[in-house]
Structures are given as C-alpha cells and as structure tokens.
Amino acid sequence: MPNQSVTLLATMEARPDCADKMCAALTDARAASRAEDGCVIYELMVDGTHHNFLVFERWRDKAAFRAHQSSAHLAETAQRLEPLLARPPEFVPWRMVS
C-alpha cells in the first residue's frame, strides 16, 4: 500500500517591518497544528535575513490534511499573516518516492 501521507512546504516572505509579528503568528500556528489529530510533523524555519519563512508539514493522510485546512486556527492565522506578507505565500505539495 502506498504512503498516504500529505507533505507540504510553504514559503512566506515578511515585509521588512513585520518579521517579528510574522514569526509570532507562525509560532502560534505551529503549536495549534501540532496538537491536531493526524499531524506527523510541523516545523517552522527562518533564513538568515529573518524575513523568509518555511513551514514543513506532514499529515497522516488526506483526511487529516483536509481537517487542518478547515481548522479555525488556520483561518485565523491567514488573517493575521495577510497584512504582514511581502507577497503571496507559496504552497508546494510533495510526495514520498519510496
């Protein structure tokens, strides 16, 4: 049976004056996401400029990922992030090769 997990990489760039606020919002989202049923991994990283953020997340299966996408905390995070973003975030799904 193939691996049914869902892996997503999300990249975001904060406006220069908003990096601390973005980090706080993403840190809150990380805690809430890790508490969700089906969250396998949810990591937050920032580059050396402290303006570019990467979220690496893996969910047990599509159902867990869909539940995460419809969660209240994710909608709240999107609202918090919108005014802080230098440009729209990029979301790239990945799948396990073996």
N, CA, C and O atoms as a GROMACS GRO file, in nm:
protein
  392
    1MET      N    1   0.085  -0.118   0.000
    1MET     CA    2   0.000   0.000   0.000
    1MET      C    3   0.090   0.125   0.000
    1MET      O    4   0.180   0.136   0.083
    2PRO      N    5   0.065   0.218  -0.092
    2PRO     CA    6   0.150   0.338  -0.099
    2PRO      C    7   0.129   0.427   0.023
    2PRO      O    8   0.026   0.423   0.090
    3ASN      N    9   0.230   0.507   0.050
    3ASN     CA   10   0.224   0.602   0.161
    3ASN      C   11   0.112   0.702   0.134
    3ASN      O   12   0.110   0.765   0.028
    4GLN      N   13   0.021   0.718   0.227
    4GLN     CA   14  -0.093   0.807   0.210
    4GLN      C   15  -0.072   0.943   0.275
    4GLN      O   16  -0.162   1.026   0.276
    5SER      N   17   0.047   0.967   0.329
    5SER     CA   18   0.071   1.094   0.398
    5SER      C   19   0.072   1.210   0.299
    5SER      O   20   0.094   1.192   0.179
    6VAL      N   21   0.047   1.329   0.351
    6VAL     CA   22   0.048   1.452   0.273
    6VAL      C   23   0.159   1.540   0.328
    6VAL      O   24   0.162   1.568   0.448
    7THR      N   25   0.249   1.584   0.241
    7THR     CA   26   0.358   1.671   0.281
    7THR      C   27   0.346   1.801   0.204
    7THR      O   28   0.321   1.802   0.084
    8LEU      N   29   0.364   1.911   0.275
    8LEU     CA   30   0.352   2.043   0.214
    8LEU      C   31   0.466   2.131   0.262
    8LEU      O   32   0.500   2.132   0.380
    9LEU      N   33   0.524   2.206   0.170
    9LEU     CA   34   0.621   2.309   0.204
    9LEU      C   35   0.557   2.443   0.169
    9LEU      O   36   0.510   2.464   0.058
   10ALA      N   37   0.557   2.531   0.266
   10ALA     CA   38   0.502   2.666   0.246
   10ALA      C   39   0.613   2.766   0.270
   10ALA      O   40   0.683   2.759   0.371
   11THR      N   41   0.627   2.860   0.179
   11THR     CA   42   0.727   2.966   0.196
   11THR      C   43   0.657   3.100   0.198
   11THR      O   44   0.563   3.125   0.122
   12MET      N   45   0.705   3.186   0.288
   12MET     CA   46   0.646   3.319   0.304
   12MET      C   47   0.756   3.420   0.329
   12MET      O   48   0.856   3.390   0.395
   13GLU      N   49   0.738   3.538   0.275
   13GLU     CA   50   0.831   3.648   0.299
   13GLU      C   51   0.759   3.759   0.372
   13GLU      O   52   0.655   3.808   0.328
   14ALA      N   53   0.816   3.799   0.485
   14ALA     CA   54   0.758   3.909   0.564
   14ALA      C   55   0.803   4.043   0.508
   14ALA      O   56   0.915   4.056   0.459
   15ARG      N   57   0.717   4.140   0.517
   15ARG     CA   58   0.761   4.277   0.491
   15ARG      C   59   0.869   4.309   0.593
   15ARG      O   60   0.863   4.258   0.706
   16PRO      N   61   0.967   4.390   0.558
   16PRO     CA   62   1.081   4.414   0.648
   16PRO      C   63   1.043   4.456   0.790
   16PRO      O   64   1.111   4.418   0.886
   17ASP      N   65   0.938   4.532   0.805
   17ASP     CA   66   0.899   4.579   0.938
   17ASP      C   67   0.804   4.483   1.010
   17ASP      O   68   0.753   4.515   1.117
   18CYS      N   69   0.782   4.365   0.952
   18CYS     CA   70   0.681   4.274   1.007
   18CYS      C   71   0.733   4.135   1.042
   18CYS      O   72   0.655   4.047   1.076
   19ALA      N   73   0.863   4.115   1.035
   19ALA     CA   74   0.918   3.980   1.056
   19ALA      C   75   0.887   3.925   1.195
   19ALA      O   76   0.854   3.807   1.209
   20ASP      N   77   0.897   4.008   1.298
   20ASP     CA   78   0.870   3.960   1.434
   20ASP      C   79   0.724   3.920   1.451
   20ASP      O   80   0.693   3.818   1.513
   21LYS      N   81   0.634   3.999   1.395
   21LYS     CA   82   0.491   3.966   1.403
   21LYS      C   83   0.460   3.838   1.325
   21LYS      O   84   0.380   3.756   1.369
   22MET      N   85   0.525   3.823   1.208
   22MET     CA   86   0.502   3.702   1.130
   22MET      C   87   0.554   3.580   1.206
   22MET      O   88   0.489   3.476   1.209
   23CYS      N   89   0.671   3.592   1.266
   23CYS     CA   90   0.727   3.481   1.342
   23CYS      C   91   0.633   3.442   1.456
   23CYS      O   92   0.613   3.323   1.482
   24ALA      N   93   0.576   3.539   1.524
   24ALA     CA   94   0.483   3.511   1.634
   24ALA      C   95   0.358   3.439   1.584
   24ALA      O   96   0.313   3.343   1.645
   25ALA      N   97   0.303   3.486   1.471
   25ALA     CA   98   0.182   3.423   1.416
   25ALA      C   99   0.210   3.280   1.372
   25ALA      O  100   0.131   3.189   1.398
   26LEU      N  101   0.324   3.259   1.307
   26LEU     CA  102   0.359   3.124   1.261
   26LEU      C  103   0.394   3.031   1.377
   26LEU      O  104   0.368   2.911   1.370
   27THR      N  105   0.452   3.085   1.482
   27THR     CA  106   0.482   3.004   1.600
   27THR      C  107   0.352   2.959   1.668
   27THR      O  108   0.341   2.844   1.711
   28ASP      N  109   0.254   3.048   1.676
   28ASP     CA  110   0.123   3.010   1.729
   28ASP      C  111   0.058   2.902   1.643
   28ASP      O  112   0.001   2.807   1.694
   29ALA      N  113   0.067   2.919   1.510
   29ALA     CA  114   0.009   2.821   1.418
   29ALA      C  115   0.076   2.685   1.433
   29ALA      O  116   0.011   2.581   1.425
   30ARG      N  117   0.208   2.687   1.455
   30ARG     CA  118   0.281   2.561   1.472
   30ARG      C  119   0.228   2.486   1.594
   30ARG      O  120   0.203   2.366   1.587
   31ALA      N  121   0.212   2.556   1.705
   31ALA     CA  122   0.164   2.491   1.827
   31ALA      C  123   0.024   2.432   1.807
   31ALA      O  124  -0.003   2.319   1.846
   32ALA      N  125  -0.065   2.509   1.746
   32ALA     CA  126  -0.202   2.462   1.724
   32ALA      C  127  -0.205   2.345   1.626
   32ALA      O  128  -0.280   2.250   1.645
   33SER      N  129  -0.124   2.352   1.522
   33SER     CA  130  -0.122   2.246   1.421
   33SER      C  131  -0.066   2.116   1.478
   33SER      O  132  -0.117   2.008   1.449
   34ARG      N  133   0.039   2.126   1.559
   34ARG     CA  134   0.096   2.006   1.620
   34ARG      C  135  -0.002   1.935   1.711
   34ARG      O  136   0.009   1.814   1.732
   35ALA      N  137  -0.098   2.008   1.765
   35ALA     CA  138  -0.198   1.948   1.854
   35ALA      C  139  -0.310   1.877   1.778
   35ALA      O  140  -0.389   1.804   1.837
   36GLU      N  141  -0.316   1.898   1.648
   36GLU     CA  142  -0.423   1.838   1.568
   36GLU      C  143  -0.400   1.688   1.548
   36GLU      O  144  -0.287   1.642   1.535
   37ASP      N  145  -0.509   1.613   1.546
   37ASP     CA  146  -0.503   1.471   1.515
   37ASP      C  147  -0.454   1.455   1.372
   37ASP      O  148  -0.507   1.518   1.281
   38GLY      N  149  -0.355   1.372   1.353
   38GLY     CA  150  -0.305   1.344   1.219
   38GLY      C  151  -0.182   1.425   1.180
   38GLY      O  152  -0.126   1.404   1.073
   39CYS      N  153  -0.138   1.515   1.267
   39CYS     CA  154  -0.016   1.591   1.238
   39CYS      C  155   0.104   1.502   1.270
   39CYS      O  156   0.123   1.459   1.384
   40VAL      N  157   0.184   1.474   1.169
   40VAL     CA  158   0.304   1.392   1.187
   40VAL      C  159   0.423   1.482   1.220
   40VAL      O  160   0.501   1.453   1.310
   41ILE      N  161   0.436   1.592   1.145
   41ILE     CA  162   0.544   1.687   1.169
   41ILE      C  163   0.498   1.825   1.123
   41ILE      O  164   0.428   1.839   1.023
   42TYR      N  165   0.540   1.924   1.196
   42TYR     CA  166   0.509   2.063   1.160
   42TYR      C  167   0.625   2.148   1.211
   42TYR      O  168   0.635   2.173   1.331
   43GLU      N  169   0.710   2.190   1.120
   43GLU     CA  170   0.830   2.264   1.158
   43GLU      C  171   0.830   2.402   1.094
   43GLU      O  172   0.783   2.421   0.981
   44LEU      N  173   0.882   2.497   1.166
   44LEU     CA  174   0.893   2.636   1.121
   44LEU      C  175   1.040   2.673   1.116
   44LEU      O  176   1.114   2.650   1.211
   45MET      N  177   1.083   2.729   1.003
   45MET     CA  178   1.222   2.771   0.987
   45MET      C  179   1.227   2.912   0.930
   45MET      O  180   1.133   2.957   0.864
   46VAL      N  181   1.337   2.981   0.958
   46VAL     CA  182   1.358   3.115   0.905
   46VAL      C  183   1.501   3.122   0.852
   46VAL      O  184   1.591   3.056   0.904
   47ASP      N  185   1.521   3.201   0.747
   47ASP     CA  186   1.656   3.212   0.691
   47ASP      C  187   1.735   3.320   0.764
   47ASP      O  188   1.687   3.381   0.859
   48GLY      N  189   1.856   3.342   0.718
   48GLY     CA  190   1.946   3.436   0.783
   48GLY      C  191   1.903   3.581   0.779
   48GLY      O  192   1.950   3.663   0.858
   49THR      N  193   1.811   3.613   0.687
   49THR     CA  194   1.761   3.752   0.681
   49THR      C  195   1.653   3.777   0.785
   49THR      O  196   1.620   3.891   0.817
   50HIS      N  197   1.597   3.668   0.838
   50HIS     CA  198   1.486   3.672   0.933
   50HIS      C  199   1.358   3.727   0.870
   50HIS      O  200   1.269   3.773   0.941
   51HIS      N  201   1.349   3.722   0.737
   51HIS     CA  202   1.228   3.767   0.667
   51HIS      C  203   1.163   3.657   0.585
   51HIS      O  204   1.046   3.669   0.548
   52ASN      N  205   1.236   3.550   0.556
   52ASN     CA  206   1.184   3.440   0.476
   52ASN      C  207   1.160   3.319   0.564
   52ASN      O  208   1.251   3.270   0.631
   53PHE      N  209   1.036   3.273   0.563
   53PHE     CA  210   0.995   3.162   0.650
   53PHE      C  211   0.957   3.041   0.565
   53PHE      O  212   0.904   3.054   0.455
   54LEU      N  213   0.986   2.925   0.620
   54LEU     CA  214   0.949   2.798   0.557
   54LEU      C  215   0.874   2.715   0.660
   54LEU      O  216   0.919   2.700   0.774
   55VAL      N  217   0.761   2.662   0.619
   55VAL     CA  218   0.686   2.568   0.703
   55VAL      C  219   0.690   2.433   0.633
   55VAL      O  220   0.651   2.420   0.517
   56PHE      N  221   0.737   2.332   0.706
   56PHE     CA  222   0.741   2.195   0.657
   56PHE      C  223   0.640   2.118   0.738
   56PHE      O  224   0.651   2.107   0.860
   57GLU      N  225   0.540   2.064   0.669
   57GLU     CA  226   0.436   1.990   0.742
   57GLU      C  227   0.406   1.858   0.673
   57GLU      O  228   0.408   1.847   0.551
   58ARG      N  229   0.378   1.757   0.756
   58ARG     CA  230   0.336   1.626   0.706
   58ARG      C  231   0.216   1.582   0.787
   58ARG      O  232   0.213   1.592   0.910
   59TRP      N  233   0.116   1.532   0.714
   59TRP     CA  234  -0.009   1.485   0.774
   59TRP      C  235  -0.026   1.338   0.746
   59TRP      O  236   0.017   1.289   0.641
   60ARG      N  237  -0.088   1.267   0.838
   60ARG     CA  238  -0.104   1.122   0.829
   60ARG      C  239  -0.168   1.081   0.696
   60ARG      O  240  -0.126   0.983   0.634
   61ASP      N  241  -0.270   1.155   0.652
   61ASP     CA  242  -0.342   1.121   0.530
   61ASP      C  243  -0.418   1.245   0.481
   61ASP      O  244  -0.415   1.350   0.545
   62LYS      N  245  -0.486   1.230   0.369
   62LYS     CA  246  -0.559   1.342   0.310
   62LYS      C  247  -0.669   1.393   0.403
   62LYS      O  248  -0.694   1.513   0.409
   63ALA      N  249  -0.735   1.303   0.474
   63ALA     CA  250  -0.842   1.345   0.564
   63ALA      C  251  -0.788   1.436   0.674
   63ALA      O  252  -0.850   1.536   0.708
   64ALA      N  253  -0.674   1.401   0.731
   64ALA     CA  254  -0.614   1.484   0.836
   64ALA      C  255  -0.572   1.619   0.779
   64ALA      O  256  -0.588   1.722   0.844
   65PHE      N  257  -0.517   1.618   0.657
   65PHE     CA  258  -0.476   1.744   0.594
   65PHE      C  259  -0.597   1.832   0.565
   65PHE      O  260  -0.593   1.953   0.588
   66ARG      N  261  -0.706   1.773   0.515
   66ARG     CA  262  -0.828   1.850   0.488
   66ARG      C  263  -0.885   1.910   0.617
   66ARG      O  264  -0.930   2.024   0.618
   67ALA      N  265  -0.881   1.832   0.725
   67ALA     CA  266  -0.930   1.883   0.854
   67ALA      C  267  -0.844   2.002   0.898
   67ALA      O  268  -0.897   2.102   0.949
   68HIS      N  269  -0.715   1.992   0.879
   68HIS     CA  270  -0.625   2.103   0.912
   68HIS      C  271  -0.659   2.226   0.829
   68HIS      O  272  -0.667   2.338   0.881
   69GLN      N  273  -0.680   2.206   0.700
   69GLN     CA  274  -0.711   2.319   0.611
   69GLN      C  275  -0.840   2.389   0.651
   69GLN      O  276  -0.854   2.509   0.629
   70SER      N  277  -0.934   2.316   0.710
   70SER     CA  278  -1.060   2.378   0.752
   70SER      C  279  -1.063   2.422   0.897
   70SER      O  280  -1.167   2.464   0.946
   71SER      N  281  -0.950   2.412   0.965
   71SER     CA  282  -0.948   2.446   1.108
   71SER      C  283  -0.962   2.597   1.130
   71SER      O  284  -0.919   2.678   1.047
   72ALA      N  285  -1.022   2.631   1.241
   72ALA     CA  286  -1.042   2.772   1.276
   72ALA      C  287  -0.908   2.842   1.296
   72ALA      O  288  -0.892   2.958   1.258
   73HIS      N  289  -0.813   2.772   1.356
   73HIS     CA  290  -0.684   2.838   1.383
   73HIS      C  291  -0.609   2.870   1.254
   73HIS      O  292  -0.536   2.969   1.249
   74LEU      N  293  -0.626   2.789   1.149
   74LEU     CA  294  -0.559   2.818   1.023
   74LEU      C  295  -0.621   2.941   0.956
   74LEU      O  296  -0.551   3.024   0.899
   75ALA      N  297  -0.753   2.953   0.964
   75ALA     CA  298  -0.820   3.072   0.910
   75ALA      C  299  -0.776   3.197   0.985
   75ALA      O  300  -0.754   3.302   0.925
   76GLU      N  301  -0.764   3.185   1.116
   76GLU     CA  302  -0.718   3.298   1.197
   76GLU      C  303  -0.574   3.335   1.162
   76GLU      O  304  -0.540   3.453   1.153
   77THR      N  305  -0.490   3.235   1.141
   77THR     CA  306  -0.351   3.260   1.104
   77THR      C  307  -0.343   3.332   0.970
   77THR      O  308  -0.265   3.425   0.954
   78ALA      N  309  -0.423   3.290   0.875
   78ALA     CA  310  -0.424   3.354   0.743
   78ALA      C  311  -0.460   3.502   0.756
   78ALA      O  312  -0.400   3.587   0.689
   79GLN      N  313  -0.557   3.533   0.841
   79GLN     CA  314  -0.596   3.673   0.863
   79GLN      C  315  -0.482   3.751   0.928
   79GLN      O  316  -0.457   3.866   0.892
   80ARG      N  317  -0.414   3.690   1.024
   80ARG     CA  318  -0.302   3.757   1.090
   80ARG      C  319  -0.187   3.782   0.994
   80ARG      O  320  -0.120   3.885   1.002
   81LEU      N  321  -0.163   3.688   0.903
   81LEU     CA  322  -0.049   3.698   0.813
   81LEU      C  323  -0.070   3.794   0.696
   81LEU      O  324   0.025   3.855   0.648
   82GLU      N  325  -0.192   3.806   0.652
   82GLU     CA  326  -0.218   3.883   0.529
   82GLU      C  327  -0.150   4.020   0.526
   82GLU      O  328  -0.084   4.052   0.428
   83PRO      N  329  -0.164   4.103   0.630
   83PRO     CA  330  -0.101   4.236   0.622
   83PRO      C  331   0.051   4.234   0.643
   83PRO      O  332   0.117   4.336   0.624
   84LEU      N  333   0.106   4.119   0.680
   84LEU     CA  334   0.248   4.109   0.710
   84LEU      C  335   0.331   4.059   0.592
   84LEU      O  336   0.454   4.069   0.593
   85LEU      N  337   0.264   4.005   0.491
   85LEU     CA  338   0.332   3.940   0.379
   85LEU      C  339   0.384   4.041   0.277
   85LEU      O  340   0.316   4.137   0.241
   86ALA      N  341   0.507   4.018   0.230
   86ALA     CA  342   0.564   4.098   0.123
   86ALA      C  343   0.504   4.058  -0.012
   86ALA      O  344   0.496   4.140  -0.104
   87ARG      N  345   0.463   3.933  -0.023
   87ARG     CA  346   0.399   3.880  -0.145
   87ARG      C  347   0.319   3.757  -0.104
   87ARG      O  348   0.335   3.708   0.007
   88PRO      N  349   0.233   3.707  -0.192
   88PRO     CA  350   0.154   3.589  -0.155
   88PRO      C  351   0.244   3.469  -0.121
   88PRO      O  352   0.350   3.451  -0.181
   89PRO      N  353   0.201   3.389  -0.025
   89PRO     CA  354   0.280   3.269   0.010
   89PRO      C  355   0.277   3.167  -0.102
   89PRO      O  356   0.186   3.168  -0.186
   90GLU      N  357   0.376   3.081  -0.103
   90GLU     CA  358   0.380   2.971  -0.200
   90GLU      C  359   0.362   2.840  -0.124
   90GLU      O  360   0.425   2.818  -0.020
   91PHE      N  361   0.277   2.754  -0.177
   91PHE     CA  362   0.249   2.624  -0.117
   91PHE      C  363   0.282   2.516  -0.220
   91PHE      O  364   0.227   2.517  -0.330
   92VAL      N  365   0.372   2.425  -0.185
   92VAL     CA  366   0.413   2.320  -0.277
   92VAL      C  367   0.392   2.184  -0.210
   92VAL      O  368   0.455   2.154  -0.108
   93PRO      N  369   0.302   2.101  -0.266
   93PRO     CA  370   0.286   1.966  -0.212
   93PRO      C  371   0.398   1.874  -0.260
   93PRO      O  372   0.448   1.890  -0.372
   94TRP      N  373   0.436   1.780  -0.176
   94TRP     CA  374   0.541   1.682  -0.208
   94TRP      C  375   0.485   1.544  -0.176
   94TRP      O  376   0.393   1.530  -0.096
   95ARG      N  377   0.543   1.443  -0.239
   95ARG     CA  378   0.504   1.305  -0.209
   95ARG      C  379   0.628   1.220  -0.192
   95ARG      O  380   0.733   1.248  -0.249
   96MET      N  381   0.614   1.118  -0.113
   96MET     CA  382   0.724   1.025  -0.088
   96MET      C  383   0.750   0.943  -0.213
   96MET      O  384   0.657   0.896  -0.278
   97VAL      N  385   0.877   0.925  -0.248
   97VAL     CA  386   0.914   0.844  -0.363
   97VAL      C  387   0.917   0.698  -0.324
   97VAL      O  388   0.870   0.611  -0.398
   98SER      N  389   0.973   0.670  -0.208
   98SER     CA  390   0.976   0.530  -0.163
   98SER      C  391   0.968   0.526  -0.012
   98SER      O  392   0.970   0.418   0.047
   0.00000   0.00000   0.00000
